[in-house]
């Protein structure tokens, strides 16, 4: 039986994830997923592509979302009482304009010390309205695009097999920062062909393949770029025929919110042809 084997959400875009046994999934993905974002003083989002030390920041968010704690090695922690009513400021994500609620000078100073550049923390405002693209439209917070990223264990197993053939050590799933990992699909990249997916009490519609970037070369344990892998190897067999981008995993929009738990069966309601 194919089932959920890992479930992770990322409260602060680009920072470490929180792996859980169950999560309430709303229209924008798992609760609190990418509801915060680190930006420069100009409002442009910070990413591991330029600031790999983001990976070292471990968030802890209260169940109601009203409290956030950030921790990083050598820098201690900072506690934030989340502001959802403050003044809005302009922020930019992949060149697109959005709004964010600044979370204050204390956390800004802490982030600046960790990253070595002036930085601030913003939260998605309650009125945030974003329409994501792909086969199934949806919404998300400050995620790169869609609400949910799904990767199968078989896909990573194939990649690690190919890495091993050239003497390269295997990579952990964390390199790809998925929300949901599915085990039990024997064929690698089965997620590419799933058009309708039910997990626990939630339903999802396929949006598009996940184009991967240089974040995948950042060691999520050390916050250091580790070399050309996995992009070099993936480029040999996982290029999109349309965009030419390197793809790994699939993105989904939420059709019906609900609770998802580790162990939930992955029920496929409709199959399609892979876009690769």
C-alpha positions as CSV (number, residue, x, y, z in Angstrom):
1,X,0.0,0.0,0.0
2,X,1.3,3.5,-0.9
3,X,1.1,5.8,2.1
4,X,2.4,9.0,3.7
5,X,5.7,8.3,5.3
6,X,6.9,11.8,6.1
7,X,5.0,15.0,6.7
8,X,6.8,18.4,7.0
9,X,5.8,22.0,7.1
10,X,8.1,25.1,6.9
11,X,6.8,28.0,8.9
12,X,9.5,30.4,7.6
13,X,10.3,30.3,4.0
14,X,13.8,29.0,3.4
15,X,14.4,27.9,7.0
16,X,14.3,24.5,8.5
17,X,11.1,22.4,8.4
18,X,9.1,20.8,11.2
19,X,8.4,17.1,10.7
20,X,5.1,16.0,12.4
21,X,2.9,12.9,12.6
22,X,-0.2,14.8,11.5
23,X,-1.2,18.2,10.1
24,X,-4.3,20.1,9.3
25,X,-4.1,21.1,5.7
26,X,-5.9,24.2,4.6
27,X,-6.3,25.9,1.2
28,X,-2.7,27.2,1.4
29,X,-1.2,23.9,2.5
30,X,-0.3,22.5,6.0
31,X,-1.1,24.9,8.8
32,X,1.5,27.7,9.1
33,X,3.4,26.5,6.1
34,X,5.5,29.4,4.6
35,X,3.4,31.9,6.5
36,X,6.5,33.9,7.4
37,X,9.3,35.1,5.1
38,X,12.7,36.7,5.6
39,X,13.2,39.8,3.5
40,X,15.9,42.5,2.9
41,X,15.3,46.1,3.8
42,X,14.0,46.5,0.2
43,X,11.3,43.8,0.8
44,X,12.9,41.3,-1.5
45,X,12.7,37.7,-0.2
46,X,15.8,35.9,1.2
47,X,16.5,32.5,-0.2
48,X,19.0,29.7,0.4
49,X,20.4,30.3,-3.0
50,X,22.1,33.5,-1.7
51,X,21.8,32.9,2.0
52,X,22.3,29.2,2.7
53,X,22.5,29.9,6.5
54,X,18.7,30.1,6.4
55,X,18.8,26.4,6.6
56,X,20.3,26.6,10.1
57,X,17.3,28.6,11.5
58,X,14.9,26.2,13.3
59,X,11.4,27.6,13.8
60,X,8.9,26.6,16.4
61,X,5.4,27.9,16.0
62,X,2.5,27.8,18.5
63,X,-0.5,25.8,17.6
64,X,-2.6,28.9,17.1
65,X,0.1,30.7,15.2
66,X,0.4,33.4,17.8
67,X,3.9,32.6,18.9
68,X,7.1,32.0,17.0
69,X,10.5,31.0,18.3
70,X,13.6,31.0,16.0
71,X,16.8,29.2,17.0
72,X,20.2,29.0,15.3
73,X,23.6,27.6,16.3
74,X,25.7,30.2,18.1
75,X,23.0,32.8,18.1
76,X,20.6,31.5,20.7
77,X,17.0,32.2,20.1
78,X,14.5,35.0,19.6
79,X,10.8,34.8,20.6
80,X,8.2,36.6,18.6
81,X,4.6,37.5,19.6
82,X,3.1,37.3,16.1
83,X,1.6,40.5,14.8
84,X,-1.4,40.1,12.5
85,X,-2.7,43.6,12.8
86,X,0.3,45.8,12.1
87,X,1.1,48.0,9.2
88,X,1.5,46.2,5.9
89,X,4.7,46.6,3.8
90,X,5.5,45.8,0.2
91,X,7.4,42.6,-0.3
92,X,8.6,40.8,-3.4
93,X,8.7,37.1,-4.2
94,X,10.1,36.0,-7.6
95,X,9.5,39.5,-8.8
96,X,5.8,39.4,-7.9
97,X,4.5,42.0,-5.5
98,X,2.8,40.9,-2.2
99,X,2.2,42.4,1.2
100,X,3.6,41.4,4.6
101,X,3.2,42.4,8.2
102,X,6.6,43.3,9.7
103,X,7.3,41.4,12.9
104,X,9.5,44.0,14.6
105,X,13.0,45.1,15.3
106,X,14.1,42.4,17.8
107,X,13.6,39.5,15.4
108,X,15.0,41.7,12.6
109,X,18.2,42.3,14.6
110,X,18.5,38.6,15.3
111,X,18.1,37.6,11.7
112,X,20.6,40.2,10.6
113,X,23.2,38.7,13.0
114,X,22.5,35.2,11.7
115,X,22.6,36.0,8.0
116,X,25.2,38.9,8.1
117,X,23.0,41.2,6.1
118,X,20.1,43.5,7.2
119,X,17.0,41.4,7.3
120,X,13.5,41.5,8.5
121,X,10.7,39.0,9.1
122,X,7.2,39.4,7.7
123,X,4.0,37.4,8.0
124,X,1.3,36.7,5.4
125,X,-1.5,39.2,6.2
126,X,-5.0,37.7,6.8
127,X,-6.3,39.3,3.5
128,X,-3.5,37.6,1.5
129,X,-4.9,36.5,-1.8
130,X,-2.7,34.6,-4.2
131,X,-3.7,32.4,-7.1
132,X,-1.2,29.7,-8.0
133,X,-0.7,28.4,-11.5
134,X,-0.6,24.9,-13.1
135,X,-3.1,22.3,-14.2
136,X,-5.1,22.8,-11.0
137,X,-5.1,26.4,-9.7
138,X,-5.0,27.0,-5.9
139,X,-3.4,29.3,-3.4
140,X,-0.5,29.4,-1.0
141,X,1.3,31.6,1.5
142,X,4.9,32.5,0.7
143,X,5.7,29.1,-0.9
144,X,7.5,29.2,-4.2
145,X,4.3,28.5,-6.0
146,X,1.7,25.8,-5.1
147,X,0.4,24.7,-1.7
148,X,2.0,21.3,-1.5
149,X,5.2,19.5,-2.8
150,X,5.0,15.7,-3.0
151,X,8.0,13.4,-3.5
152,X,8.0,9.6,-3.5
153,X,10.7,7.6,-1.8
154,X,11.2,5.7,-5.0
155,X,12.2,8.9,-6.8
156,X,14.9,9.5,-4.2
157,X,16.0,5.9,-4.3
158,X,16.6,6.1,-8.1
159,X,18.6,9.3,-7.7
160,X,20.7,7.8,-5.0
161,X,21.3,4.7,-7.1
162,X,22.6,6.9,-9.9
163,X,24.7,8.9,-7.5
164,X,26.2,5.7,-6.1
165,X,27.1,4.5,-9.6
166,X,29.5,7.4,-9.8
167,X,30.8,7.1,-6.3
168,X,28.8,10.0,-4.8
169,X,27.2,9.5,-1.3
170,X,23.4,9.3,-1.1
171,X,21.4,12.4,-0.3
172,X,18.6,12.7,2.3
173,X,15.1,13.7,1.3
174,X,15.6,17.0,3.2
175,X,17.6,18.3,0.2
176,X,14.3,18.6,-1.7
177,X,12.2,20.1,1.2
178,X,8.9,18.3,0.4
179,X,5.8,18.6,2.4
180,X,4.7,15.0,1.9
181,X,6.8,11.9,1.1
182,X,5.0,8.9,-0.2
183,X,6.3,5.4,0.3
184,X,5.1,2.2,-1.4
185,X,5.1,3.4,-5.0
186,X,7.5,1.0,-6.7
187,X,8.0,3.1,-9.8
188,X,10.1,6.2,-9.4
189,X,8.4,9.5,-10.1
190,X,4.9,8.1,-9.9
191,X,3.9,11.4,-8.3
192,X,4.3,13.0,-11.8
193,X,1.3,11.0,-13.1
194,X,-1.1,11.6,-10.2
195,X,-3.9,14.0,-11.2
196,X,-6.1,13.5,-8.2
197,X,-4.8,12.4,-4.8
198,X,-6.6,11.8,-1.5
199,X,-4.6,11.6,1.8
200,X,-6.6,11.2,5.0
201,X,-9.3,13.8,5.0
202,X,-7.8,16.0,2.3
203,X,-7.9,16.0,-1.5
204,X,-5.3,17.4,-3.9
205,X,-5.2,18.2,-7.6
206,X,-2.0,18.0,-9.6
207,X,-0.6,21.4,-10.6
208,X,2.8,20.9,-12.2
209,X,6.2,19.4,-11.9
210,X,8.6,21.0,-9.4
211,X,11.5,22.7,-11.1
212,X,14.5,22.5,-8.9
213,X,17.1,25.2,-8.2
214,X,20.4,25.6,-6.4
215,X,18.7,25.2,-3.0
216,X,19.1,21.5,-3.5
217,X,22.9,21.8,-3.4
218,X,22.7,23.3,0.1
219,X,23.4,20.8,3.0
220,X,20.4,21.4,5.2
221,X,22.3,20.3,8.3
222,X,25.3,22.6,7.9
223,X,23.9,25.5,5.8
224,X,26.8,25.1,3.4
225,X,26.7,24.6,-0.4
226,X,28.0,21.1,-0.9
227,X,28.8,21.0,-4.7
228,X,27.0,20.3,-7.9
229,X,24.8,17.4,-6.7
230,X,22.0,16.6,-7.1
231,X,21.5,19.0,-10.0
232,X,24.3,17.6,-12.1
233,X,23.0,14.1,-12.0
234,X,19.3,15.0,-12.3
235,X,20.1,17.1,-15.4
236,X,21.0,13.9,-17.2
237,X,17.6,12.3,-16.9
238,X,15.1,14.8,-15.4
239,X,14.9,17.8,-17.7
240,X,11.5,19.1,-18.7
241,X,10.9,19.0,-22.4
242,X,9.0,22.2,-22.3
243,X,11.0,24.5,-20.0
244,X,14.3,22.7,-20.0
245,X,14.3,23.0,-16.2
246,X,15.4,20.2,-13.9
247,X,12.4,18.6,-12.2
248,X,12.0,16.4,-9.2
249,X,8.7,16.0,-7.3
250,X,5.3,17.3,-8.1
251,X,3.3,20.3,-6.8
252,X,-0.4,20.1,-5.9
253,X,-3.2,22.4,-5.1
254,X,-5.7,21.7,-2.3
255,X,-9.1,20.7,-3.5
256,X,-10.6,19.8,-0.1
257,X,-8.9,20.8,3.2
258,X,-8.6,18.2,6.0
259,X,-6.2,16.4,8.3
260,X,-3.3,14.4,6.9
261,X,-1.4,11.9,9.0
262,X,1.7,9.7,8.6
263,X,0.3,6.3,7.6
264,X,-2.6,7.6,5.5
265,X,-3.1,5.6,2.3
266,X,-2.3,7.5,-0.9
267,X,-5.5,7.0,-2.9
268,X,-5.2,8.0,-6.5
269,X,-8.5,9.0,-8.1
270,X,-7.2,9.9,-11.5
271,X,-4.0,9.1,-13.4
272,X,-2.4,11.1,-16.3
273,X,0.7,11.1,-18.4
274,X,3.8,12.7,-17.0
275,X,4.7,16.1,-18.4
276,X,8.4,15.2,-18.5
